[in-house]
Amino acid sequence: MLGYAPRYRPYNFAYSGYGPQNVLARLLETEWTAGIEETTGVAFYVFWDSHVDRAIGAYSVARGHGKHFPYYVKRKGRLVRGSFSEVHPRLDRFYDVLEASRIARRLKIGWPPFHPPSSYELVARILFDSRAAFLRRYPGGLFIVVIYPGSRETQRIVPRLREMGLPVLEHAGLIPLYEKAYHIPVDYHPSAAAHAALGARLARDLDAMGESPEANRGASGIGALPRRD
């Protein structure tokens, strides 16, 4: 967003391959605000479809780049954190079977075959707790979930987010991801041009929100904080 919103100083806490559980774990750490002088601001969590697999610990994630990620499971109305084997012991043993199966490897069999409603409910709860953690640090701020344009999970994730009272921004037709300029051919992730288009749109959203985030609490990685200089 640098260059699009001169009244704000952007901070980027995104990391390749991370999911919503990494955001919550980071926000619960006290040292994440080191070097930030601002006393309020706006946090954008940008949702992409693969974040559901990352949150639930799909086979490709839990036995791949997310092997050492923190994971959360909902128990007795609250989130419990642990390693994948700690929070999903039975599923972890099932993954052992898949990993040992020559046929499963050859056919590239993954898990789960589809996302049940509980997957989206978990993502929403993780982001709800993330918002709470952010607002404890910046009581006058905003935590907004941005649905990346082109998401195929919009109709399934947005209702859960709204049920949790999370502010959501959708710009469904903003970026034609099917065009070569807006996606990376290898894995269909958004390109730099797509990110630039979204950054410019979010800058306009910030201007529309005005000077008082508190007044826009119901507006429908960590984003931008107002500059002090």
C-alpha positions as CSV (number, residue, x, y, z in Angstrom):
1,M,0.0,0.0,0.0
2,L,3.1,2.2,0.1
3,G,2.5,5.2,-2.1
4,Y,-1.3,4.8,-2.2
5,A,-2.1,6.0,1.3
6,P,0.4,8.7,2.3
7,R,-1.4,9.4,5.6
8,Y,-0.6,5.9,6.8
9,R,2.6,4.1,7.5
10,P,2.2,0.5,6.3
11,Y,3.6,-2.5,8.1
12,N,3.7,-5.9,6.4
13,F,3.6,-8.9,8.7
14,A,2.7,-11.4,6.0
15,Y,4.9,-14.5,5.4
16,S,4.8,-16.9,2.5
17,G,2.7,-20.0,3.3
18,Y,1.2,-18.8,6.6
19,G,-2.4,-19.2,7.5
20,P,-4.8,-17.5,10.0
21,Q,-3.4,-19.5,12.9
22,N,0.0,-17.9,12.3
23,V,-1.6,-14.5,12.5
24,L,-3.3,-15.3,15.8
25,A,-0.1,-16.8,17.3
26,R,1.8,-13.7,16.3
27,L,-0.8,-11.3,17.7
28,L,-0.7,-13.1,21.0
29,E,3.0,-12.4,21.3
30,T,3.9,-9.3,23.1
31,E,7.0,-8.4,21.0
32,W,5.2,-8.1,17.6
33,T,4.7,-4.4,18.2
34,A,8.4,-3.7,18.7
35,G,9.4,-0.7,16.5
36,I,5.8,0.5,16.0
37,E,5.4,4.0,17.4
38,E,1.8,4.5,16.4
39,T,-0.9,4.2,19.0
40,T,-3.8,3.2,16.8
41,G,-4.4,1.9,13.3
42,V,-6.1,-0.4,10.9
43,A,-5.2,-4.1,10.4
44,F,-6.1,-5.9,7.2
45,Y,-6.2,-9.6,7.1
46,V,-6.3,-10.6,3.5
47,F,-8.1,-13.9,3.0
48,W,-7.1,-16.3,0.2
49,D,-8.8,-19.6,-0.5
50,S,-5.8,-21.7,0.5
51,H,-6.0,-20.3,4.0
52,V,-8.8,-22.8,4.9
53,D,-6.5,-25.7,4.2
54,R,-3.7,-24.1,6.2
55,A,-6.0,-23.4,9.2
56,I,-7.4,-27.0,9.4
57,G,-4.1,-28.7,8.6
58,A,-4.9,-30.3,5.3
59,Y,-2.6,-33.2,4.4
60,S,-0.5,-31.1,1.9
61,V,0.0,-28.5,4.6
62,A,0.5,-30.5,7.8
63,R,3.0,-32.8,6.0
64,G,4.5,-30.1,4.0
65,H,5.5,-26.5,4.7
66,G,3.1,-26.3,7.7
67,K,4.6,-29.2,9.5
68,H,5.8,-27.0,12.4
69,F,2.9,-24.5,12.4
70,P,0.8,-23.9,15.4
71,Y,-2.7,-25.3,15.1
72,Y,-6.0,-24.5,16.9
73,V,-9.0,-26.6,17.6
74,K,-12.2,-25.5,19.3
75,R,-13.0,-27.2,22.6
76,K,-15.6,-26.2,25.1
77,G,-16.2,-22.9,23.3
78,R,-12.6,-21.7,23.1
79,L,-9.6,-22.3,21.0
80,V,-6.8,-24.6,22.1
81,R,-3.4,-24.4,20.6
82,G,-0.9,-27.1,20.0
83,S,1.1,-28.9,17.3
84,F,-0.8,-30.8,14.6
85,S,-0.3,-34.1,16.4
86,E,-1.5,-32.7,19.7
87,V,-4.7,-31.1,18.4
88,H,-5.5,-33.7,15.7
89,P,-4.0,-37.0,17.0
90,R,-6.3,-39.3,15.0
91,L,-6.0,-37.3,11.8
92,D,-2.2,-37.3,12.3
93,R,-2.2,-41.1,12.4
94,F,-4.3,-41.2,9.2
95,Y,-1.8,-38.9,7.6
96,D,0.9,-41.5,8.6
97,V,-1.0,-44.1,6.6
98,L,-1.3,-41.8,3.6
99,E,2.3,-40.9,3.7
100,A,3.4,-44.5,3.8
101,S,1.1,-45.5,0.9
102,R,2.8,-45.8,-2.4
103,I,-0.6,-45.8,-4.2
104,A,-1.6,-42.6,-2.3
105,R,1.6,-40.9,-3.3
106,R,1.3,-42.0,-6.9
107,L,-2.3,-40.8,-7.2
108,K,-1.5,-37.7,-5.2
109,I,-4.4,-38.4,-2.8
110,G,-4.8,-35.6,-0.3
111,W,-7.2,-34.8,2.6
112,P,-9.8,-33.6,3.1
113,P,-11.7,-34.2,-0.2
114,F,-13.9,-31.2,0.7
115,H,-14.3,-28.6,3.4
116,P,-17.2,-29.2,5.8
117,P,-18.9,-26.2,7.5
118,S,-16.7,-26.7,10.6
119,S,-13.6,-25.7,8.5
120,Y,-15.0,-22.3,7.8
121,E,-16.2,-21.9,11.4
122,L,-12.7,-22.6,12.6
123,V,-11.2,-19.9,10.3
124,A,-13.8,-17.4,11.5
125,R,-13.2,-18.2,15.1
126,I,-9.4,-17.8,14.6
127,L,-9.9,-14.4,13.0
128,F,-12.4,-13.4,15.7
129,D,-9.7,-14.1,18.4
130,S,-7.1,-12.3,16.2
131,R,-9.3,-9.2,16.1
132,A,-9.7,-9.3,19.8
133,A,-6.0,-9.6,20.3
134,F,-5.3,-6.7,18.0
135,L,-7.9,-4.5,19.7
136,R,-6.5,-5.2,23.1
137,R,-3.3,-3.6,21.8
138,Y,-5.0,-0.9,19.8
139,P,-8.4,-0.3,21.4
140,G,-9.4,2.5,19.0
141,G,-8.3,0.6,15.9
142,L,-9.9,-1.6,13.3
143,F,-9.4,-5.2,12.3
144,I,-10.9,-5.9,8.8
145,V,-11.0,-9.1,6.9
146,V,-10.4,-8.5,3.2
147,I,-11.6,-11.2,0.8
148,Y,-9.2,-11.3,-2.1
149,P,-10.9,-10.6,-5.4
150,G,-11.6,-13.8,-7.2
151,S,-12.0,-16.0,-4.1
152,R,-14.0,-19.1,-4.8
153,E,-14.8,-19.5,-1.1
154,T,-16.6,-16.1,-0.6
155,Q,-20.1,-17.6,-0.2
156,R,-18.9,-20.1,2.4
157,I,-16.5,-18.0,4.5
158,V,-18.2,-14.5,4.5
159,P,-21.4,-15.6,6.3
160,R,-19.3,-17.2,9.1
161,L,-17.2,-14.0,9.4
162,R,-20.3,-11.8,9.6
163,E,-21.9,-14.1,12.2
164,M,-18.9,-13.5,14.3
165,G,-19.3,-9.8,13.9
166,L,-16.1,-9.4,11.9
167,P,-15.9,-6.4,9.5
168,V,-15.5,-7.7,5.9
169,L,-14.4,-5.9,2.7
170,E,-15.3,-7.6,-0.6
171,H,-14.3,-6.3,-4.0
172,A,-15.3,-9.3,-6.1
173,G,-14.9,-7.8,-9.6
174,L,-11.9,-5.7,-8.9
175,I,-9.2,-8.0,-10.4
176,P,-9.7,-10.4,-13.3
177,L,-7.4,-13.1,-12.0
178,Y,-8.0,-15.3,-15.1
179,E,-5.9,-12.8,-17.1
180,K,-2.2,-13.6,-17.3
181,A,-1.0,-10.3,-15.8
182,Y,-2.9,-10.9,-12.6
183,H,-1.8,-14.4,-11.6
184,I,1.3,-16.5,-11.4
185,P,1.0,-19.3,-13.9
186,V,2.6,-22.0,-11.7
187,D,0.1,-21.9,-8.8
188,Y,-2.5,-19.3,-9.8
189,H,-1.5,-17.1,-6.8
190,P,-2.1,-13.4,-7.4
191,S,0.7,-11.5,-9.1
192,A,2.4,-8.2,-8.2
193,A,0.0,-6.4,-10.5
194,A,-3.0,-7.9,-8.6
195,H,-1.6,-6.9,-5.3
196,A,-1.0,-3.3,-6.5
197,A,-4.6,-3.1,-7.7
198,L,-5.9,-4.3,-4.4
199,G,-3.6,-2.0,-2.4
200,A,-4.9,1.0,-4.4
201,R,-8.5,-0.1,-3.7
202,L,-7.8,-0.5,0.1
203,A,-6.2,3.0,0.2
204,R,-9.5,4.4,-1.2
205,D,-11.3,2.4,1.5
206,L,-9.1,3.9,4.2
207,D,-9.9,7.4,2.8
208,A,-13.6,6.6,2.9
209,M,-13.4,5.5,6.5
210,G,-12.1,9.0,7.5
211,E,-10.1,9.9,10.5
212,S,-12.1,7.9,13.1
213,P,-11.9,4.1,12.8
214,E,-14.2,3.9,15.8
215,A,-17.0,5.4,13.8
216,N,-16.6,2.7,11.1
217,R,-16.4,-0.4,13.3
218,G,-19.2,-2.0,11.3
219,A,-17.6,-1.4,7.9
220,S,-18.5,-4.1,5.6
221,G,-1.2,-9.8,7.5
222,I,-1.4,-6.3,9.6
223,G,-2.3,-3.4,7.5
224,A,-1.7,0.3,7.9
225,L,-1.2,2.6,10.9
226,P,-1.6,6.4,10.7
227,R,1.7,8.2,10.4
228,R,2.9,10.2,13.4
229,D,5.4,12.3,11.3
